[in-house]
Amino acid sequence: NPRLKALSDSVAGKINEAFAPSFKVPSQEIFLELSSLVDDAEWTTLVSRCFEILSNDEDMPLVWNFLGLAQRAIGMPRLAEASHKHAIALDPKFYGAYTNLGNVLKDLKRFDESIAYQKKAIALSASDPKPLNNLGTLYEDIGMFDDAADSFEHALERDPNNATAEYNLGSVSLRHKDFKNGWRQRERRWERESLEEEVPLQTSKPAWDGSQVGRLFVWAEQGVGDEIMFGSCFEELLARCDELIVSTSGRILPLFERSFANRAKFVDRWEHLPEELYDVQSPMLSALGFLRQDQSDFEMAAKPYLVADEKKMEILSGALEEHSGGNPIVGLSWFSQNKTYGKRRSLRLEQIAERIPEDHFLVNLQYGDVNDEISQVAKKLGRNIVNFGNVDNWMHLDSLAALIMVCDKVVSIDNSTAHFAGALGKESHVLLPYSADWRWGTSEEKSSYWYSSTK
């Protein structure tokens, strides 16, 4: 692990630079062991190891800090708060504990306290960009976008090559429709310390530069909803190459193949594509960035570009007409399984259902096992929500697209259903958290520039 090798080569210097030298530090061997457990996300093991070390010597703030990191990761924020505060009590100059405590308090929605601790960490650290990054992320989460940009820019002043800060600044740039800078800044996504996406394609073929080429391979990244959104540029990509090959999740292969009438070749993203089959390559987001340099570039692509299966639509439409009694049909989706942002984006089904007029016929578009929640809404509100048992809203995405199309409109939170509805051109209403993902713009936005049918 190159990161651990760098730590091993200069661990003493790094400890002295990052933390006040006045407190006890563990041995180099223990420090590397705990760091390795963080890198491997072995959080339960890290908790056990920290307690083992602290049972022999409680006066080691660095170990208390590691313990707090692990407790936060396994969903115990109040214990993490106590651990980081104990580290600070042992050494009030330990800025790493201050910034990690700020992150925990953000999770607990104690935003004013979080800001105060992040600012304390910034004041104590002379050169580390992490506290500024953490403060910027907090500002973005609570909708203070100008302050977020300032924090990320100051982080880059401390470390001009910091990939995380530049990537985060890209979110603010794109939110404000500064696409030229935003796409360039988001290209640092593969270099961040905390890498959420899968590793990039390992290939010797050159990266596409936006020019006219022969065989272009555009490979999938991020989630299904992102793949659907990035698909808005496929038509333009077809015009810039002799042959277009796209990797995508197997669950949406039939939908893409039909929608682009076999003019592009689609392959499963988890299957290896031999290099001799393409000349140049690009991740989906990078390819999109070449084609979206101004908001006007979105206008043509905002039109519907996915085509649902007509036979499936006919079958589902017949079933719905039989039960809806001619009332408006509304499809509902209300939670996201996204590990990082899912909880913030999600709502309870009851919160949505109780706000829709009673004469509207409700249909389940939500993936996952939601039968119990549907039953609870039926008991509490007297609202029946039709669940098509033969349509798996997670695996059968071609059938989900057909089900969306036979609804009159869709109401969804920010998940893949919102992207399917928009790409299909179905009237849809997306319920967003106060500070939504950058692609939805600022809180003043009332409609989506990605999808013409989405409010």
Buried (B, 14 or more C-beta within 10 A) or exposed (E): EEEEEEBBEEBEEBBEEBBBEEBEBBEEEBBBBBBBBBEEEBBEBBBEBBEEBBEEEEEBBBBBBBBBBBBBBEEBBEBBBBBBBBBBEBBBBBBBBBBBBBBBBBBEEBBEBBBBBBBBBBEBBEEBBBBBBBBBBBBBBBBBBEBBBBBBBBBBEBBEEBBBBBBBBBBBBBBBBEBEBBBEBBBBBBBBEEEEBEEBBEBEBEEBEEEEBEBBBBBBBBBBBBBBBBBBBBBBBBEBBEBBBBBBBBBBBBBBBBBBEEEBBBBBBEEEBEEEEBBBBBBBBBBBBBBBEEEEBBEEBBEBBBBBBEEBBEBBBEBBEEEBEEBBBBBBBBBBEBEEBBEBBBBEBBEBBEEBEEEBBBBBBBBEEBEEBBEEBEEEBEBEBBBBEEBBBBEBBBBBBBBBBBBBBBBBBBBBBBBBBBBBBBBBBBBBBEBBBBBBBEEEEEBBBBBBBBE
